[in-house]
Amino acid sequence: MMVDAEYLDVATATSAVSALSELYNQGSFRLRRSHQIVLSIYAEECRPLEITATQFVVMFALDRCGAVDQITLARLLGLDRSTTGLVTSLLETRGILRRDKDTADRRRQISKLTDFGRDTLAAVMPFRWRAMERFLEPLSSAERFALSGLLRRFVIHFAPEFASKTESQYSGKLEDLYSRHGFLIRKSHQISASILEEECGALDLTASQFGVLYALNASPGIDQITLGGLLGLDRSNTALVVSLLEEKGLVVRDHDPLDRRRRVLALSDSGQVQLAKAKPLAQRAAERLNAPFLDAESQALSLLLDRLLTHHNAVVRVPLMPSVS
C-alpha cells in the first residue's frame, strides 16, 4: 500500500528534505531502503506462488544442504531463531518441508524439503531471477559486479562466517546464495542496523527510533503520515515507533491548530536531549560501517545504491518524497 498522498503534507515534507540530507546520506539508511526495494520487487514477482523472500532462502538452503536442524539453519542464513521457527512452521503447514526429531538428540528438530517443496522451489526460481534482474536494471554488468564485490566485503568484514572457506561441512553449498545481491543487501542491512543499535544501546534506541527523532528535530510539528513519507516507513511501523517514543517521554503529540482532526508531532525536551546524545553515537556507527572500504570504494558503493534507490523509489510501499531519492 502506498503512502496516502492526499494526506501527505507535501510542502512541509519538501522543506524538511534538506534538513534530513545527513540522515539520507548515511550508509545504514541507503541499505535499509535498498532492502525494502528488494523485498517489494520480490513480493510483486513471486505473488502468484505466495513465497516470501525469507521462505525462499530457507527452502534454498534445505535444498542445497539437505536435512538441517533449526539452529544451524538460522546461523547459515543469518536469521534469528524466532523468525526461523516461524518460517519453518509456515512451510511445514503448506507441506513444503517436514520437521522430525533428531534421532541422536530428541531435543533438536531437523527440517527437510518434501518432494512438493522441491517442486515449489523449482517453480519459484524463474520469478526470483526476474525479481533480481528488475532490481539491478539500472546498473551495467560491470557495476553489478562491483556492487556485489563491495557488499560481499562488507558482509565478510562484519560476519566472517559468510566466507565459504569457514563454513564447516556446508562449505560452498550456499555460495550461490551468499554471492547474490539480494542476500548481500539483506545481510548488510541487518549488520548496519545492529551496529547503530549497538552504539546507541545505552540510550535504548533502535535505528528506526533514531530516524524518527532526527526527522522530528528537523521538521517539528509534522503529522504521522508526513513523518512516514520522510523516512520511508509504512503507517503501522510509523505508529508503532512513535507510540514507543511517546511512552518513553521523548515525543509529544498535539492537535494541529489549523486542523483539529490532525495530530502533529514534536520532540519533548527529553527527546531533544536524547537526540543530542545519540548523534555522535550514530556518527561513530557510520564510521564503523565504512571500515571495510577505502574512501573511493565507500563513495562508489554510495553512488551505486543511490542509483538503485532513485530508479526504484516508486516500487516500495512508501516512496520517499521525489526530491529525496
Secondary structure, 3 states (H helix, E strand, C coil): CCCCCCCCCHHHHHHHHHHHHHHHCCHHHHHHHHHHHHHHHHHHHCHHHCCCHHHHHHHHHHHHHCCEEHHHHHHHHCCCHHHHHHHHHHHHHCCCEEEEEECCEEEEEEEEECHHHHHHHHHHHHHHHHHHHHHHCCCCHHHHHHHHHHHHHHHHHHCHHHCHHHCHHHCCCCHHHHCCHHHHHHHHHHHHHHHHHHHCHHHCCCHHHHHHHHHHHHCCCEEHHHHHHHHCCCHHHHHHHHHHHHHCCCEEEEEECCEEEEEEEEECHHHHHHHHHHHHHHHHHHHHHCCCCCHHHHHHHHHHHHHHHHHHHHHCCCCCCCCCC
